[in-house]
Amino acid sequence: MKNPEIHLIVLWANARYKENEIIEDVKSHLDIMAAYDVHWSCDCVSDNFSRFYGVNLPNRSEKEKECGTTGFLLLVVRDNKPKYEMVETSRGHERVNVNIFSLKQKYRQWTRGGHKIHTTNSVNETNHDSALLLGLNYDDLKKSLPKKWDGKVKTVHRDITGAHGWDSLKQFFYTLNATTDYIVLRGFENLEQTLNSSEHGDIDIMVQNYDAARWIVGGQAHFTDRPRPHYLIKVKDKGIYIDLWDINNNYHDKKWDNNIFKTFEYYGNVIRVPNTENYFYMLIYHCLINKQKIASDYYDKIADLFKKLKLDKKYDVKKYASPFDLYFQLLTGFMNKNNYNFTRPDDTSVYYSEKLVKFNEYKKYLESNFGFKNVQTVYTDSVNAAYNVFASGYDTDGTRMFIKISDIPGIYVNEYQMGKILYDMDKVHFIRPMYYRDCPNEHFVAYEWTEGENLHEFLKTHKLSDKQRNIWLDDIYQIFKCLKDSDVVHRDITLKNLVLSGGRVKLIDFQLAVRKSNYKELDFLIKTKGFLYGLGTPEFREKPYRWDDAYSLCKVLECIGTNKSCETKYNNIYNEIKSYIGQKVISCEYLSNTKIKRNLKYTIFGIPIYRHYVSNNNYLKVDLFGIRVFKYKLK
């Protein structure tokens, strides 16, 4: 016997009246290895049919009426001389074992037509059907068979595997391996930890055939109004969410997805996962292109893969402001090398980073129009949480720059002007703005590069010496004096916007700063009230929509703290700054009521009578039948 194959022949309940004739005929063509009288639970019949065929077959469907409900005969047979040809099936032309296929056609005629007889057309289909009907994949089924059938039909009471939940995750993946093409996208290294994580909490599985896979997975669909519903399955007594990602939803370039499926590996000999190279770049892609915030555990995971691929022998990650600055460069190179494109998912619940996808366009623009060289992203892991792309590059004089790029007009001319006012006053405590461009389609501002660490990070990991504290107190005081003597209100003084560089504290980020004497709110902030609400953060402002740099600097001093060696100096500086609180304030407190004023409408027979709203220049306006009848300047 050369390459014999194991196949299944199913006589559904309504075909069993021909059982004896069929068994005798099968014996003349194939070896019967085992026979089962299978009984399904009455309340699971429709679900069993649905999961077996991968289609929605409701209770008392035509399938049930044709085939019967339970008590079907399952024959396990061996074909010693399998023969394959292309034939027409209900799914179109397929390559099938014609020995088995022809018997199916014959037995269907014997049972008055229809589909009361089912057989497997290939080894793959045997693998699928056996895993669902008997709980054994092809290899384990083959091992379980006796050398010769004893002629007995064994009675079995079982529903489709997983019908009442799964015994374990191992059983769940064992069944998936036999029945569908899938890849666990991430988090497979420690599934228990992944499932208990507040940042994850589900298993992300990409599948080739979504409709078939969701019936195999089973469980209850949640969030069915979304493009990608979750499925809650039961494993032992625990509920677990399965997130099915349909390959046809363009999560990656189709060429890449095909490669991911073609080159998969097994994790723990059970779970299908991407190979190491694909996994490395898929995680980077997931973090930077499809997420606005990177989960904390991805830093270590990607760093481990970086070492496994021996990329640490080629690149020194410590040279980069963030490891994701290097990872993004490597991802871009990987995509270009393999001719893969960034793709916007059809699944609208998945974020898509326009900013990073467009970075190569930004880079080309800066290098071709301004002569900048070696433009690369920096702080890439924070880009999607901001409205800027951050980059570094060198101008024609060889000066390294920190560059902000955005699609929002108007913000960089303001940032450049506010920053330059203070840099011209004090070159020690403020960074140097060098260039800006603010045209309809091009927006960027460039600063001279400043190496440093923000005070928030520094205070988390260091203890201040007496000398450092004395210097910091002087620096905060000088920053206060410059702000006091200028017309600028920073509005966002926090520990994160104070940088320790060269041993001195510098104030950075004047993007949202405004003039006190000629206050005019930035247009894009008027449209994003929520951003204005958060500006300054609760720890460093007196109240929402009210910004007082003196108040914020006092809060910074409280974070720095004092000791006996500098107590007098600290108190003097603190009290002087505190005495200035309230003298130079930008207030938009009226915005706390803007929701009422902006959208309030009264109607008579559906006709709007009044419409109240706040305009960009802070007026309350009232319209009567569309005609302006009242205008009031808000303080």
Sequence and secondary structure as in RCSB ss.txt:
>XXXX:A:sequence
MKNPEIHLIVLWANARYKENEIIEDVKSHLDIMAAYDVHWSCDCVSDNFSRFYGVNLPNRSEKEKECGTTGFLLL
VVRDNKPKYEMVETSRGHERVNVNIFSLKQKYRQWTRGGHKIHTTNSVNETNHDSALLLGLNYDDLKKSLPKKWD
GKVKTVHRDITGAHGWDSLKQFFYTLNATTDYIVLRGFENLEQTLNSSEHGDIDIMVQNYDAARWIVGGQAHFTD
RPRPHYLIKVKDKGIYIDLWDINNNYHDKKWDNNIFKTFEYYGNVIRVPNTENYFYMLIYHCLINKQKIASDYYD
KIADLFKKLKLDKKYDVKKYASPFDLYFQLLTGFMNKNNYNFTRPDDTSVYYSEKLVKFNEYKKYLESNFGFKNV
QTVYTDSVNAAYNVFASGYDTDGTRMFIKISDIPGIYVNEYQMGKILYDMDKVHFIRPMYYRDCPNEHFVAYEWT
EGENLHEFLKTHKLSDKQRNIWLDDIYQIFKCLKDSDVVHRDITLKNLVLSGGRVKLIDFQLAVRKSNYKELDFL
IKTKGFLYGLGTPEFREKPYRWDDAYSLCKVLECIGTNKSCETKYNNIYNEIKSYIGQKVISCEYLSNTKIKRNL
KYTIFGIPIYRHYVSNNNYLKVDLFGIRVFKYKLK
>XXXX:A:secstr
  S EEEEEEE GGGGGGHHHHHHHHHTTSEEEEEEEEE  GGGHHHHHHHHHTS   TT HHHHHH SS EEEE
EEEESS  EEEEEETTEEEEEEHHHHHHHHHHHHHTTSSSSEEE SSHHHHHHHHHHHTS  HHHHHHH  SS  
S  EEEE  STTTT BS HHHHHHHHHHH  EEE S GGGHHHHHT SS  EEEEEES HHHHHHHH SEEE TT
SSS EEEEEETTEEEEEEEEEGGG SS HHHHHHHHHT EEETTTEEE  HHHHHHHHHHHHHHS SS  TTHHH
HHHHHHHHTTGGGT  GGGSSSHHHHHHHHHHHHHHHTT      S TTS   HHHHTHHHHHHHHHHHH  EEE
EESSGGGGGGSSSEEEEEE TT  EEEEEE S TTHHHHHHHHHHHHHHH SSSB  EEEEEESSS EEEEEE  
  EEHHHHHHH    HHHHHHHHHHHHHHHHHHHHSSEE S   GGGEEEETTEEEE   TT EESTT    HHH
HT HHHHHHTTTGGGSSBTTEEEHHHHHHHHHHHH   GGGHHHHHHHHHHHHHTTTSSEEE GGGGGHHHHHH 
EEEETTEEEEEEEE TT EEEEEETTEEEEEEE  
